[in-house]
Amino acid sequence: MNLKEILDHFYEGYDFERRKTNDPIKFPHRYKDPADIEVVAFISSCFAYGKVNLFMPKIEEILKRMGENPYEFVINLDLKERILFDGVKYRFNSDDDIFCLLYIVSTILRNYGSLEGLFMSHYRNDEPDIFSGLNGFVETMLNIDTSPIYGTNLKPKGLVQFFPSPKKGSACKRMNLFLRWMIRDRDIDFGIWKRIPKNKLIIPLDTHIACISRCLRFTERKSDDWKLAVEITESLKRFDPDDPLKYDFALCHHGISGACSKGNCGECKFSVDKFFKVDYISPLCR
């Protein structure tokens, strides 16, 4: 079997339903209203960094405090509800930062009708990918006056950390994860944003995707940045030019499961020696 056949076989036989229970996408899957799905997906993706067993309970806690109708809660956000999030913190994000994230989303919903509305105001169909849409999306959010939350228009690190910028070179893993959920319309993704082709997406780059991609010669870049994410995506287009990110979820969870780890290359489904002369070993595999 060649590499495309291996990847397609792995993708087609992957148990997406079982694995989604250990992925932040499980949170928006609780809802049926597209407005709720969009809001919950964005919030869930913002916290999808660090260890899964740490950020998943934090997302659960935040959503619980938002009640049964997340969209209604956010668009009608009252500053007095700040007290609901006292003590809710996660790594770099203070409780003020978390409430400010909700405040920013609320402002966007009121001004643009939806997060999609904001994204599409910056998206350019004549460009090869979603760079302009994502850059404008992030910059607009960061330009919102945060005085109602912090007392002055502050942009502390814990808030800025929610909004990585492709213009500044960030791989934007969490933003690209959110966009995959919204735009892809297959497997467990929602496809509720209809105006952007799936092949404009950029892969949500994390250490697992970077490791496997380097082993499979999808890239020779060493920095985990936007250019690396684009290069990996372009490599995947050789296998499916219309939907290159179809491989993302399965490959990522292949790494999360420990199947791609130090000393395990010989047993890996994508072992490099099946396809290439082994002259590169990922730092994660040393």
Buried (B, 14 or more C-beta within 10 A) or exposed (E): EEBEEBBBEBBEEBEBEEBBEBBBBBBBBEBEEBBBBBBBBBBBBBBBBEEEEEBBEBBEBBBEBBEEBBBBBBBEBEEEBBEBBEEBBBBBBBBBBBBBBBBBBBBBBEEBEBBBEBBBEBBEEEEEBBBBBBBBBBEBBBEBEBEBBBEEEEBBEBBBBBBBBBBEEBBBBBBBBBBBBBBBEEBBBBEBBEEBEBBBBBBBBBBBBBBBBBBBBBBEBEEBBBBBBBBBBBBBBEBBEEBBBBBBBBBBBBBBEEBBBEEEBEEBBBBBEEBEEEEEBBEBBE
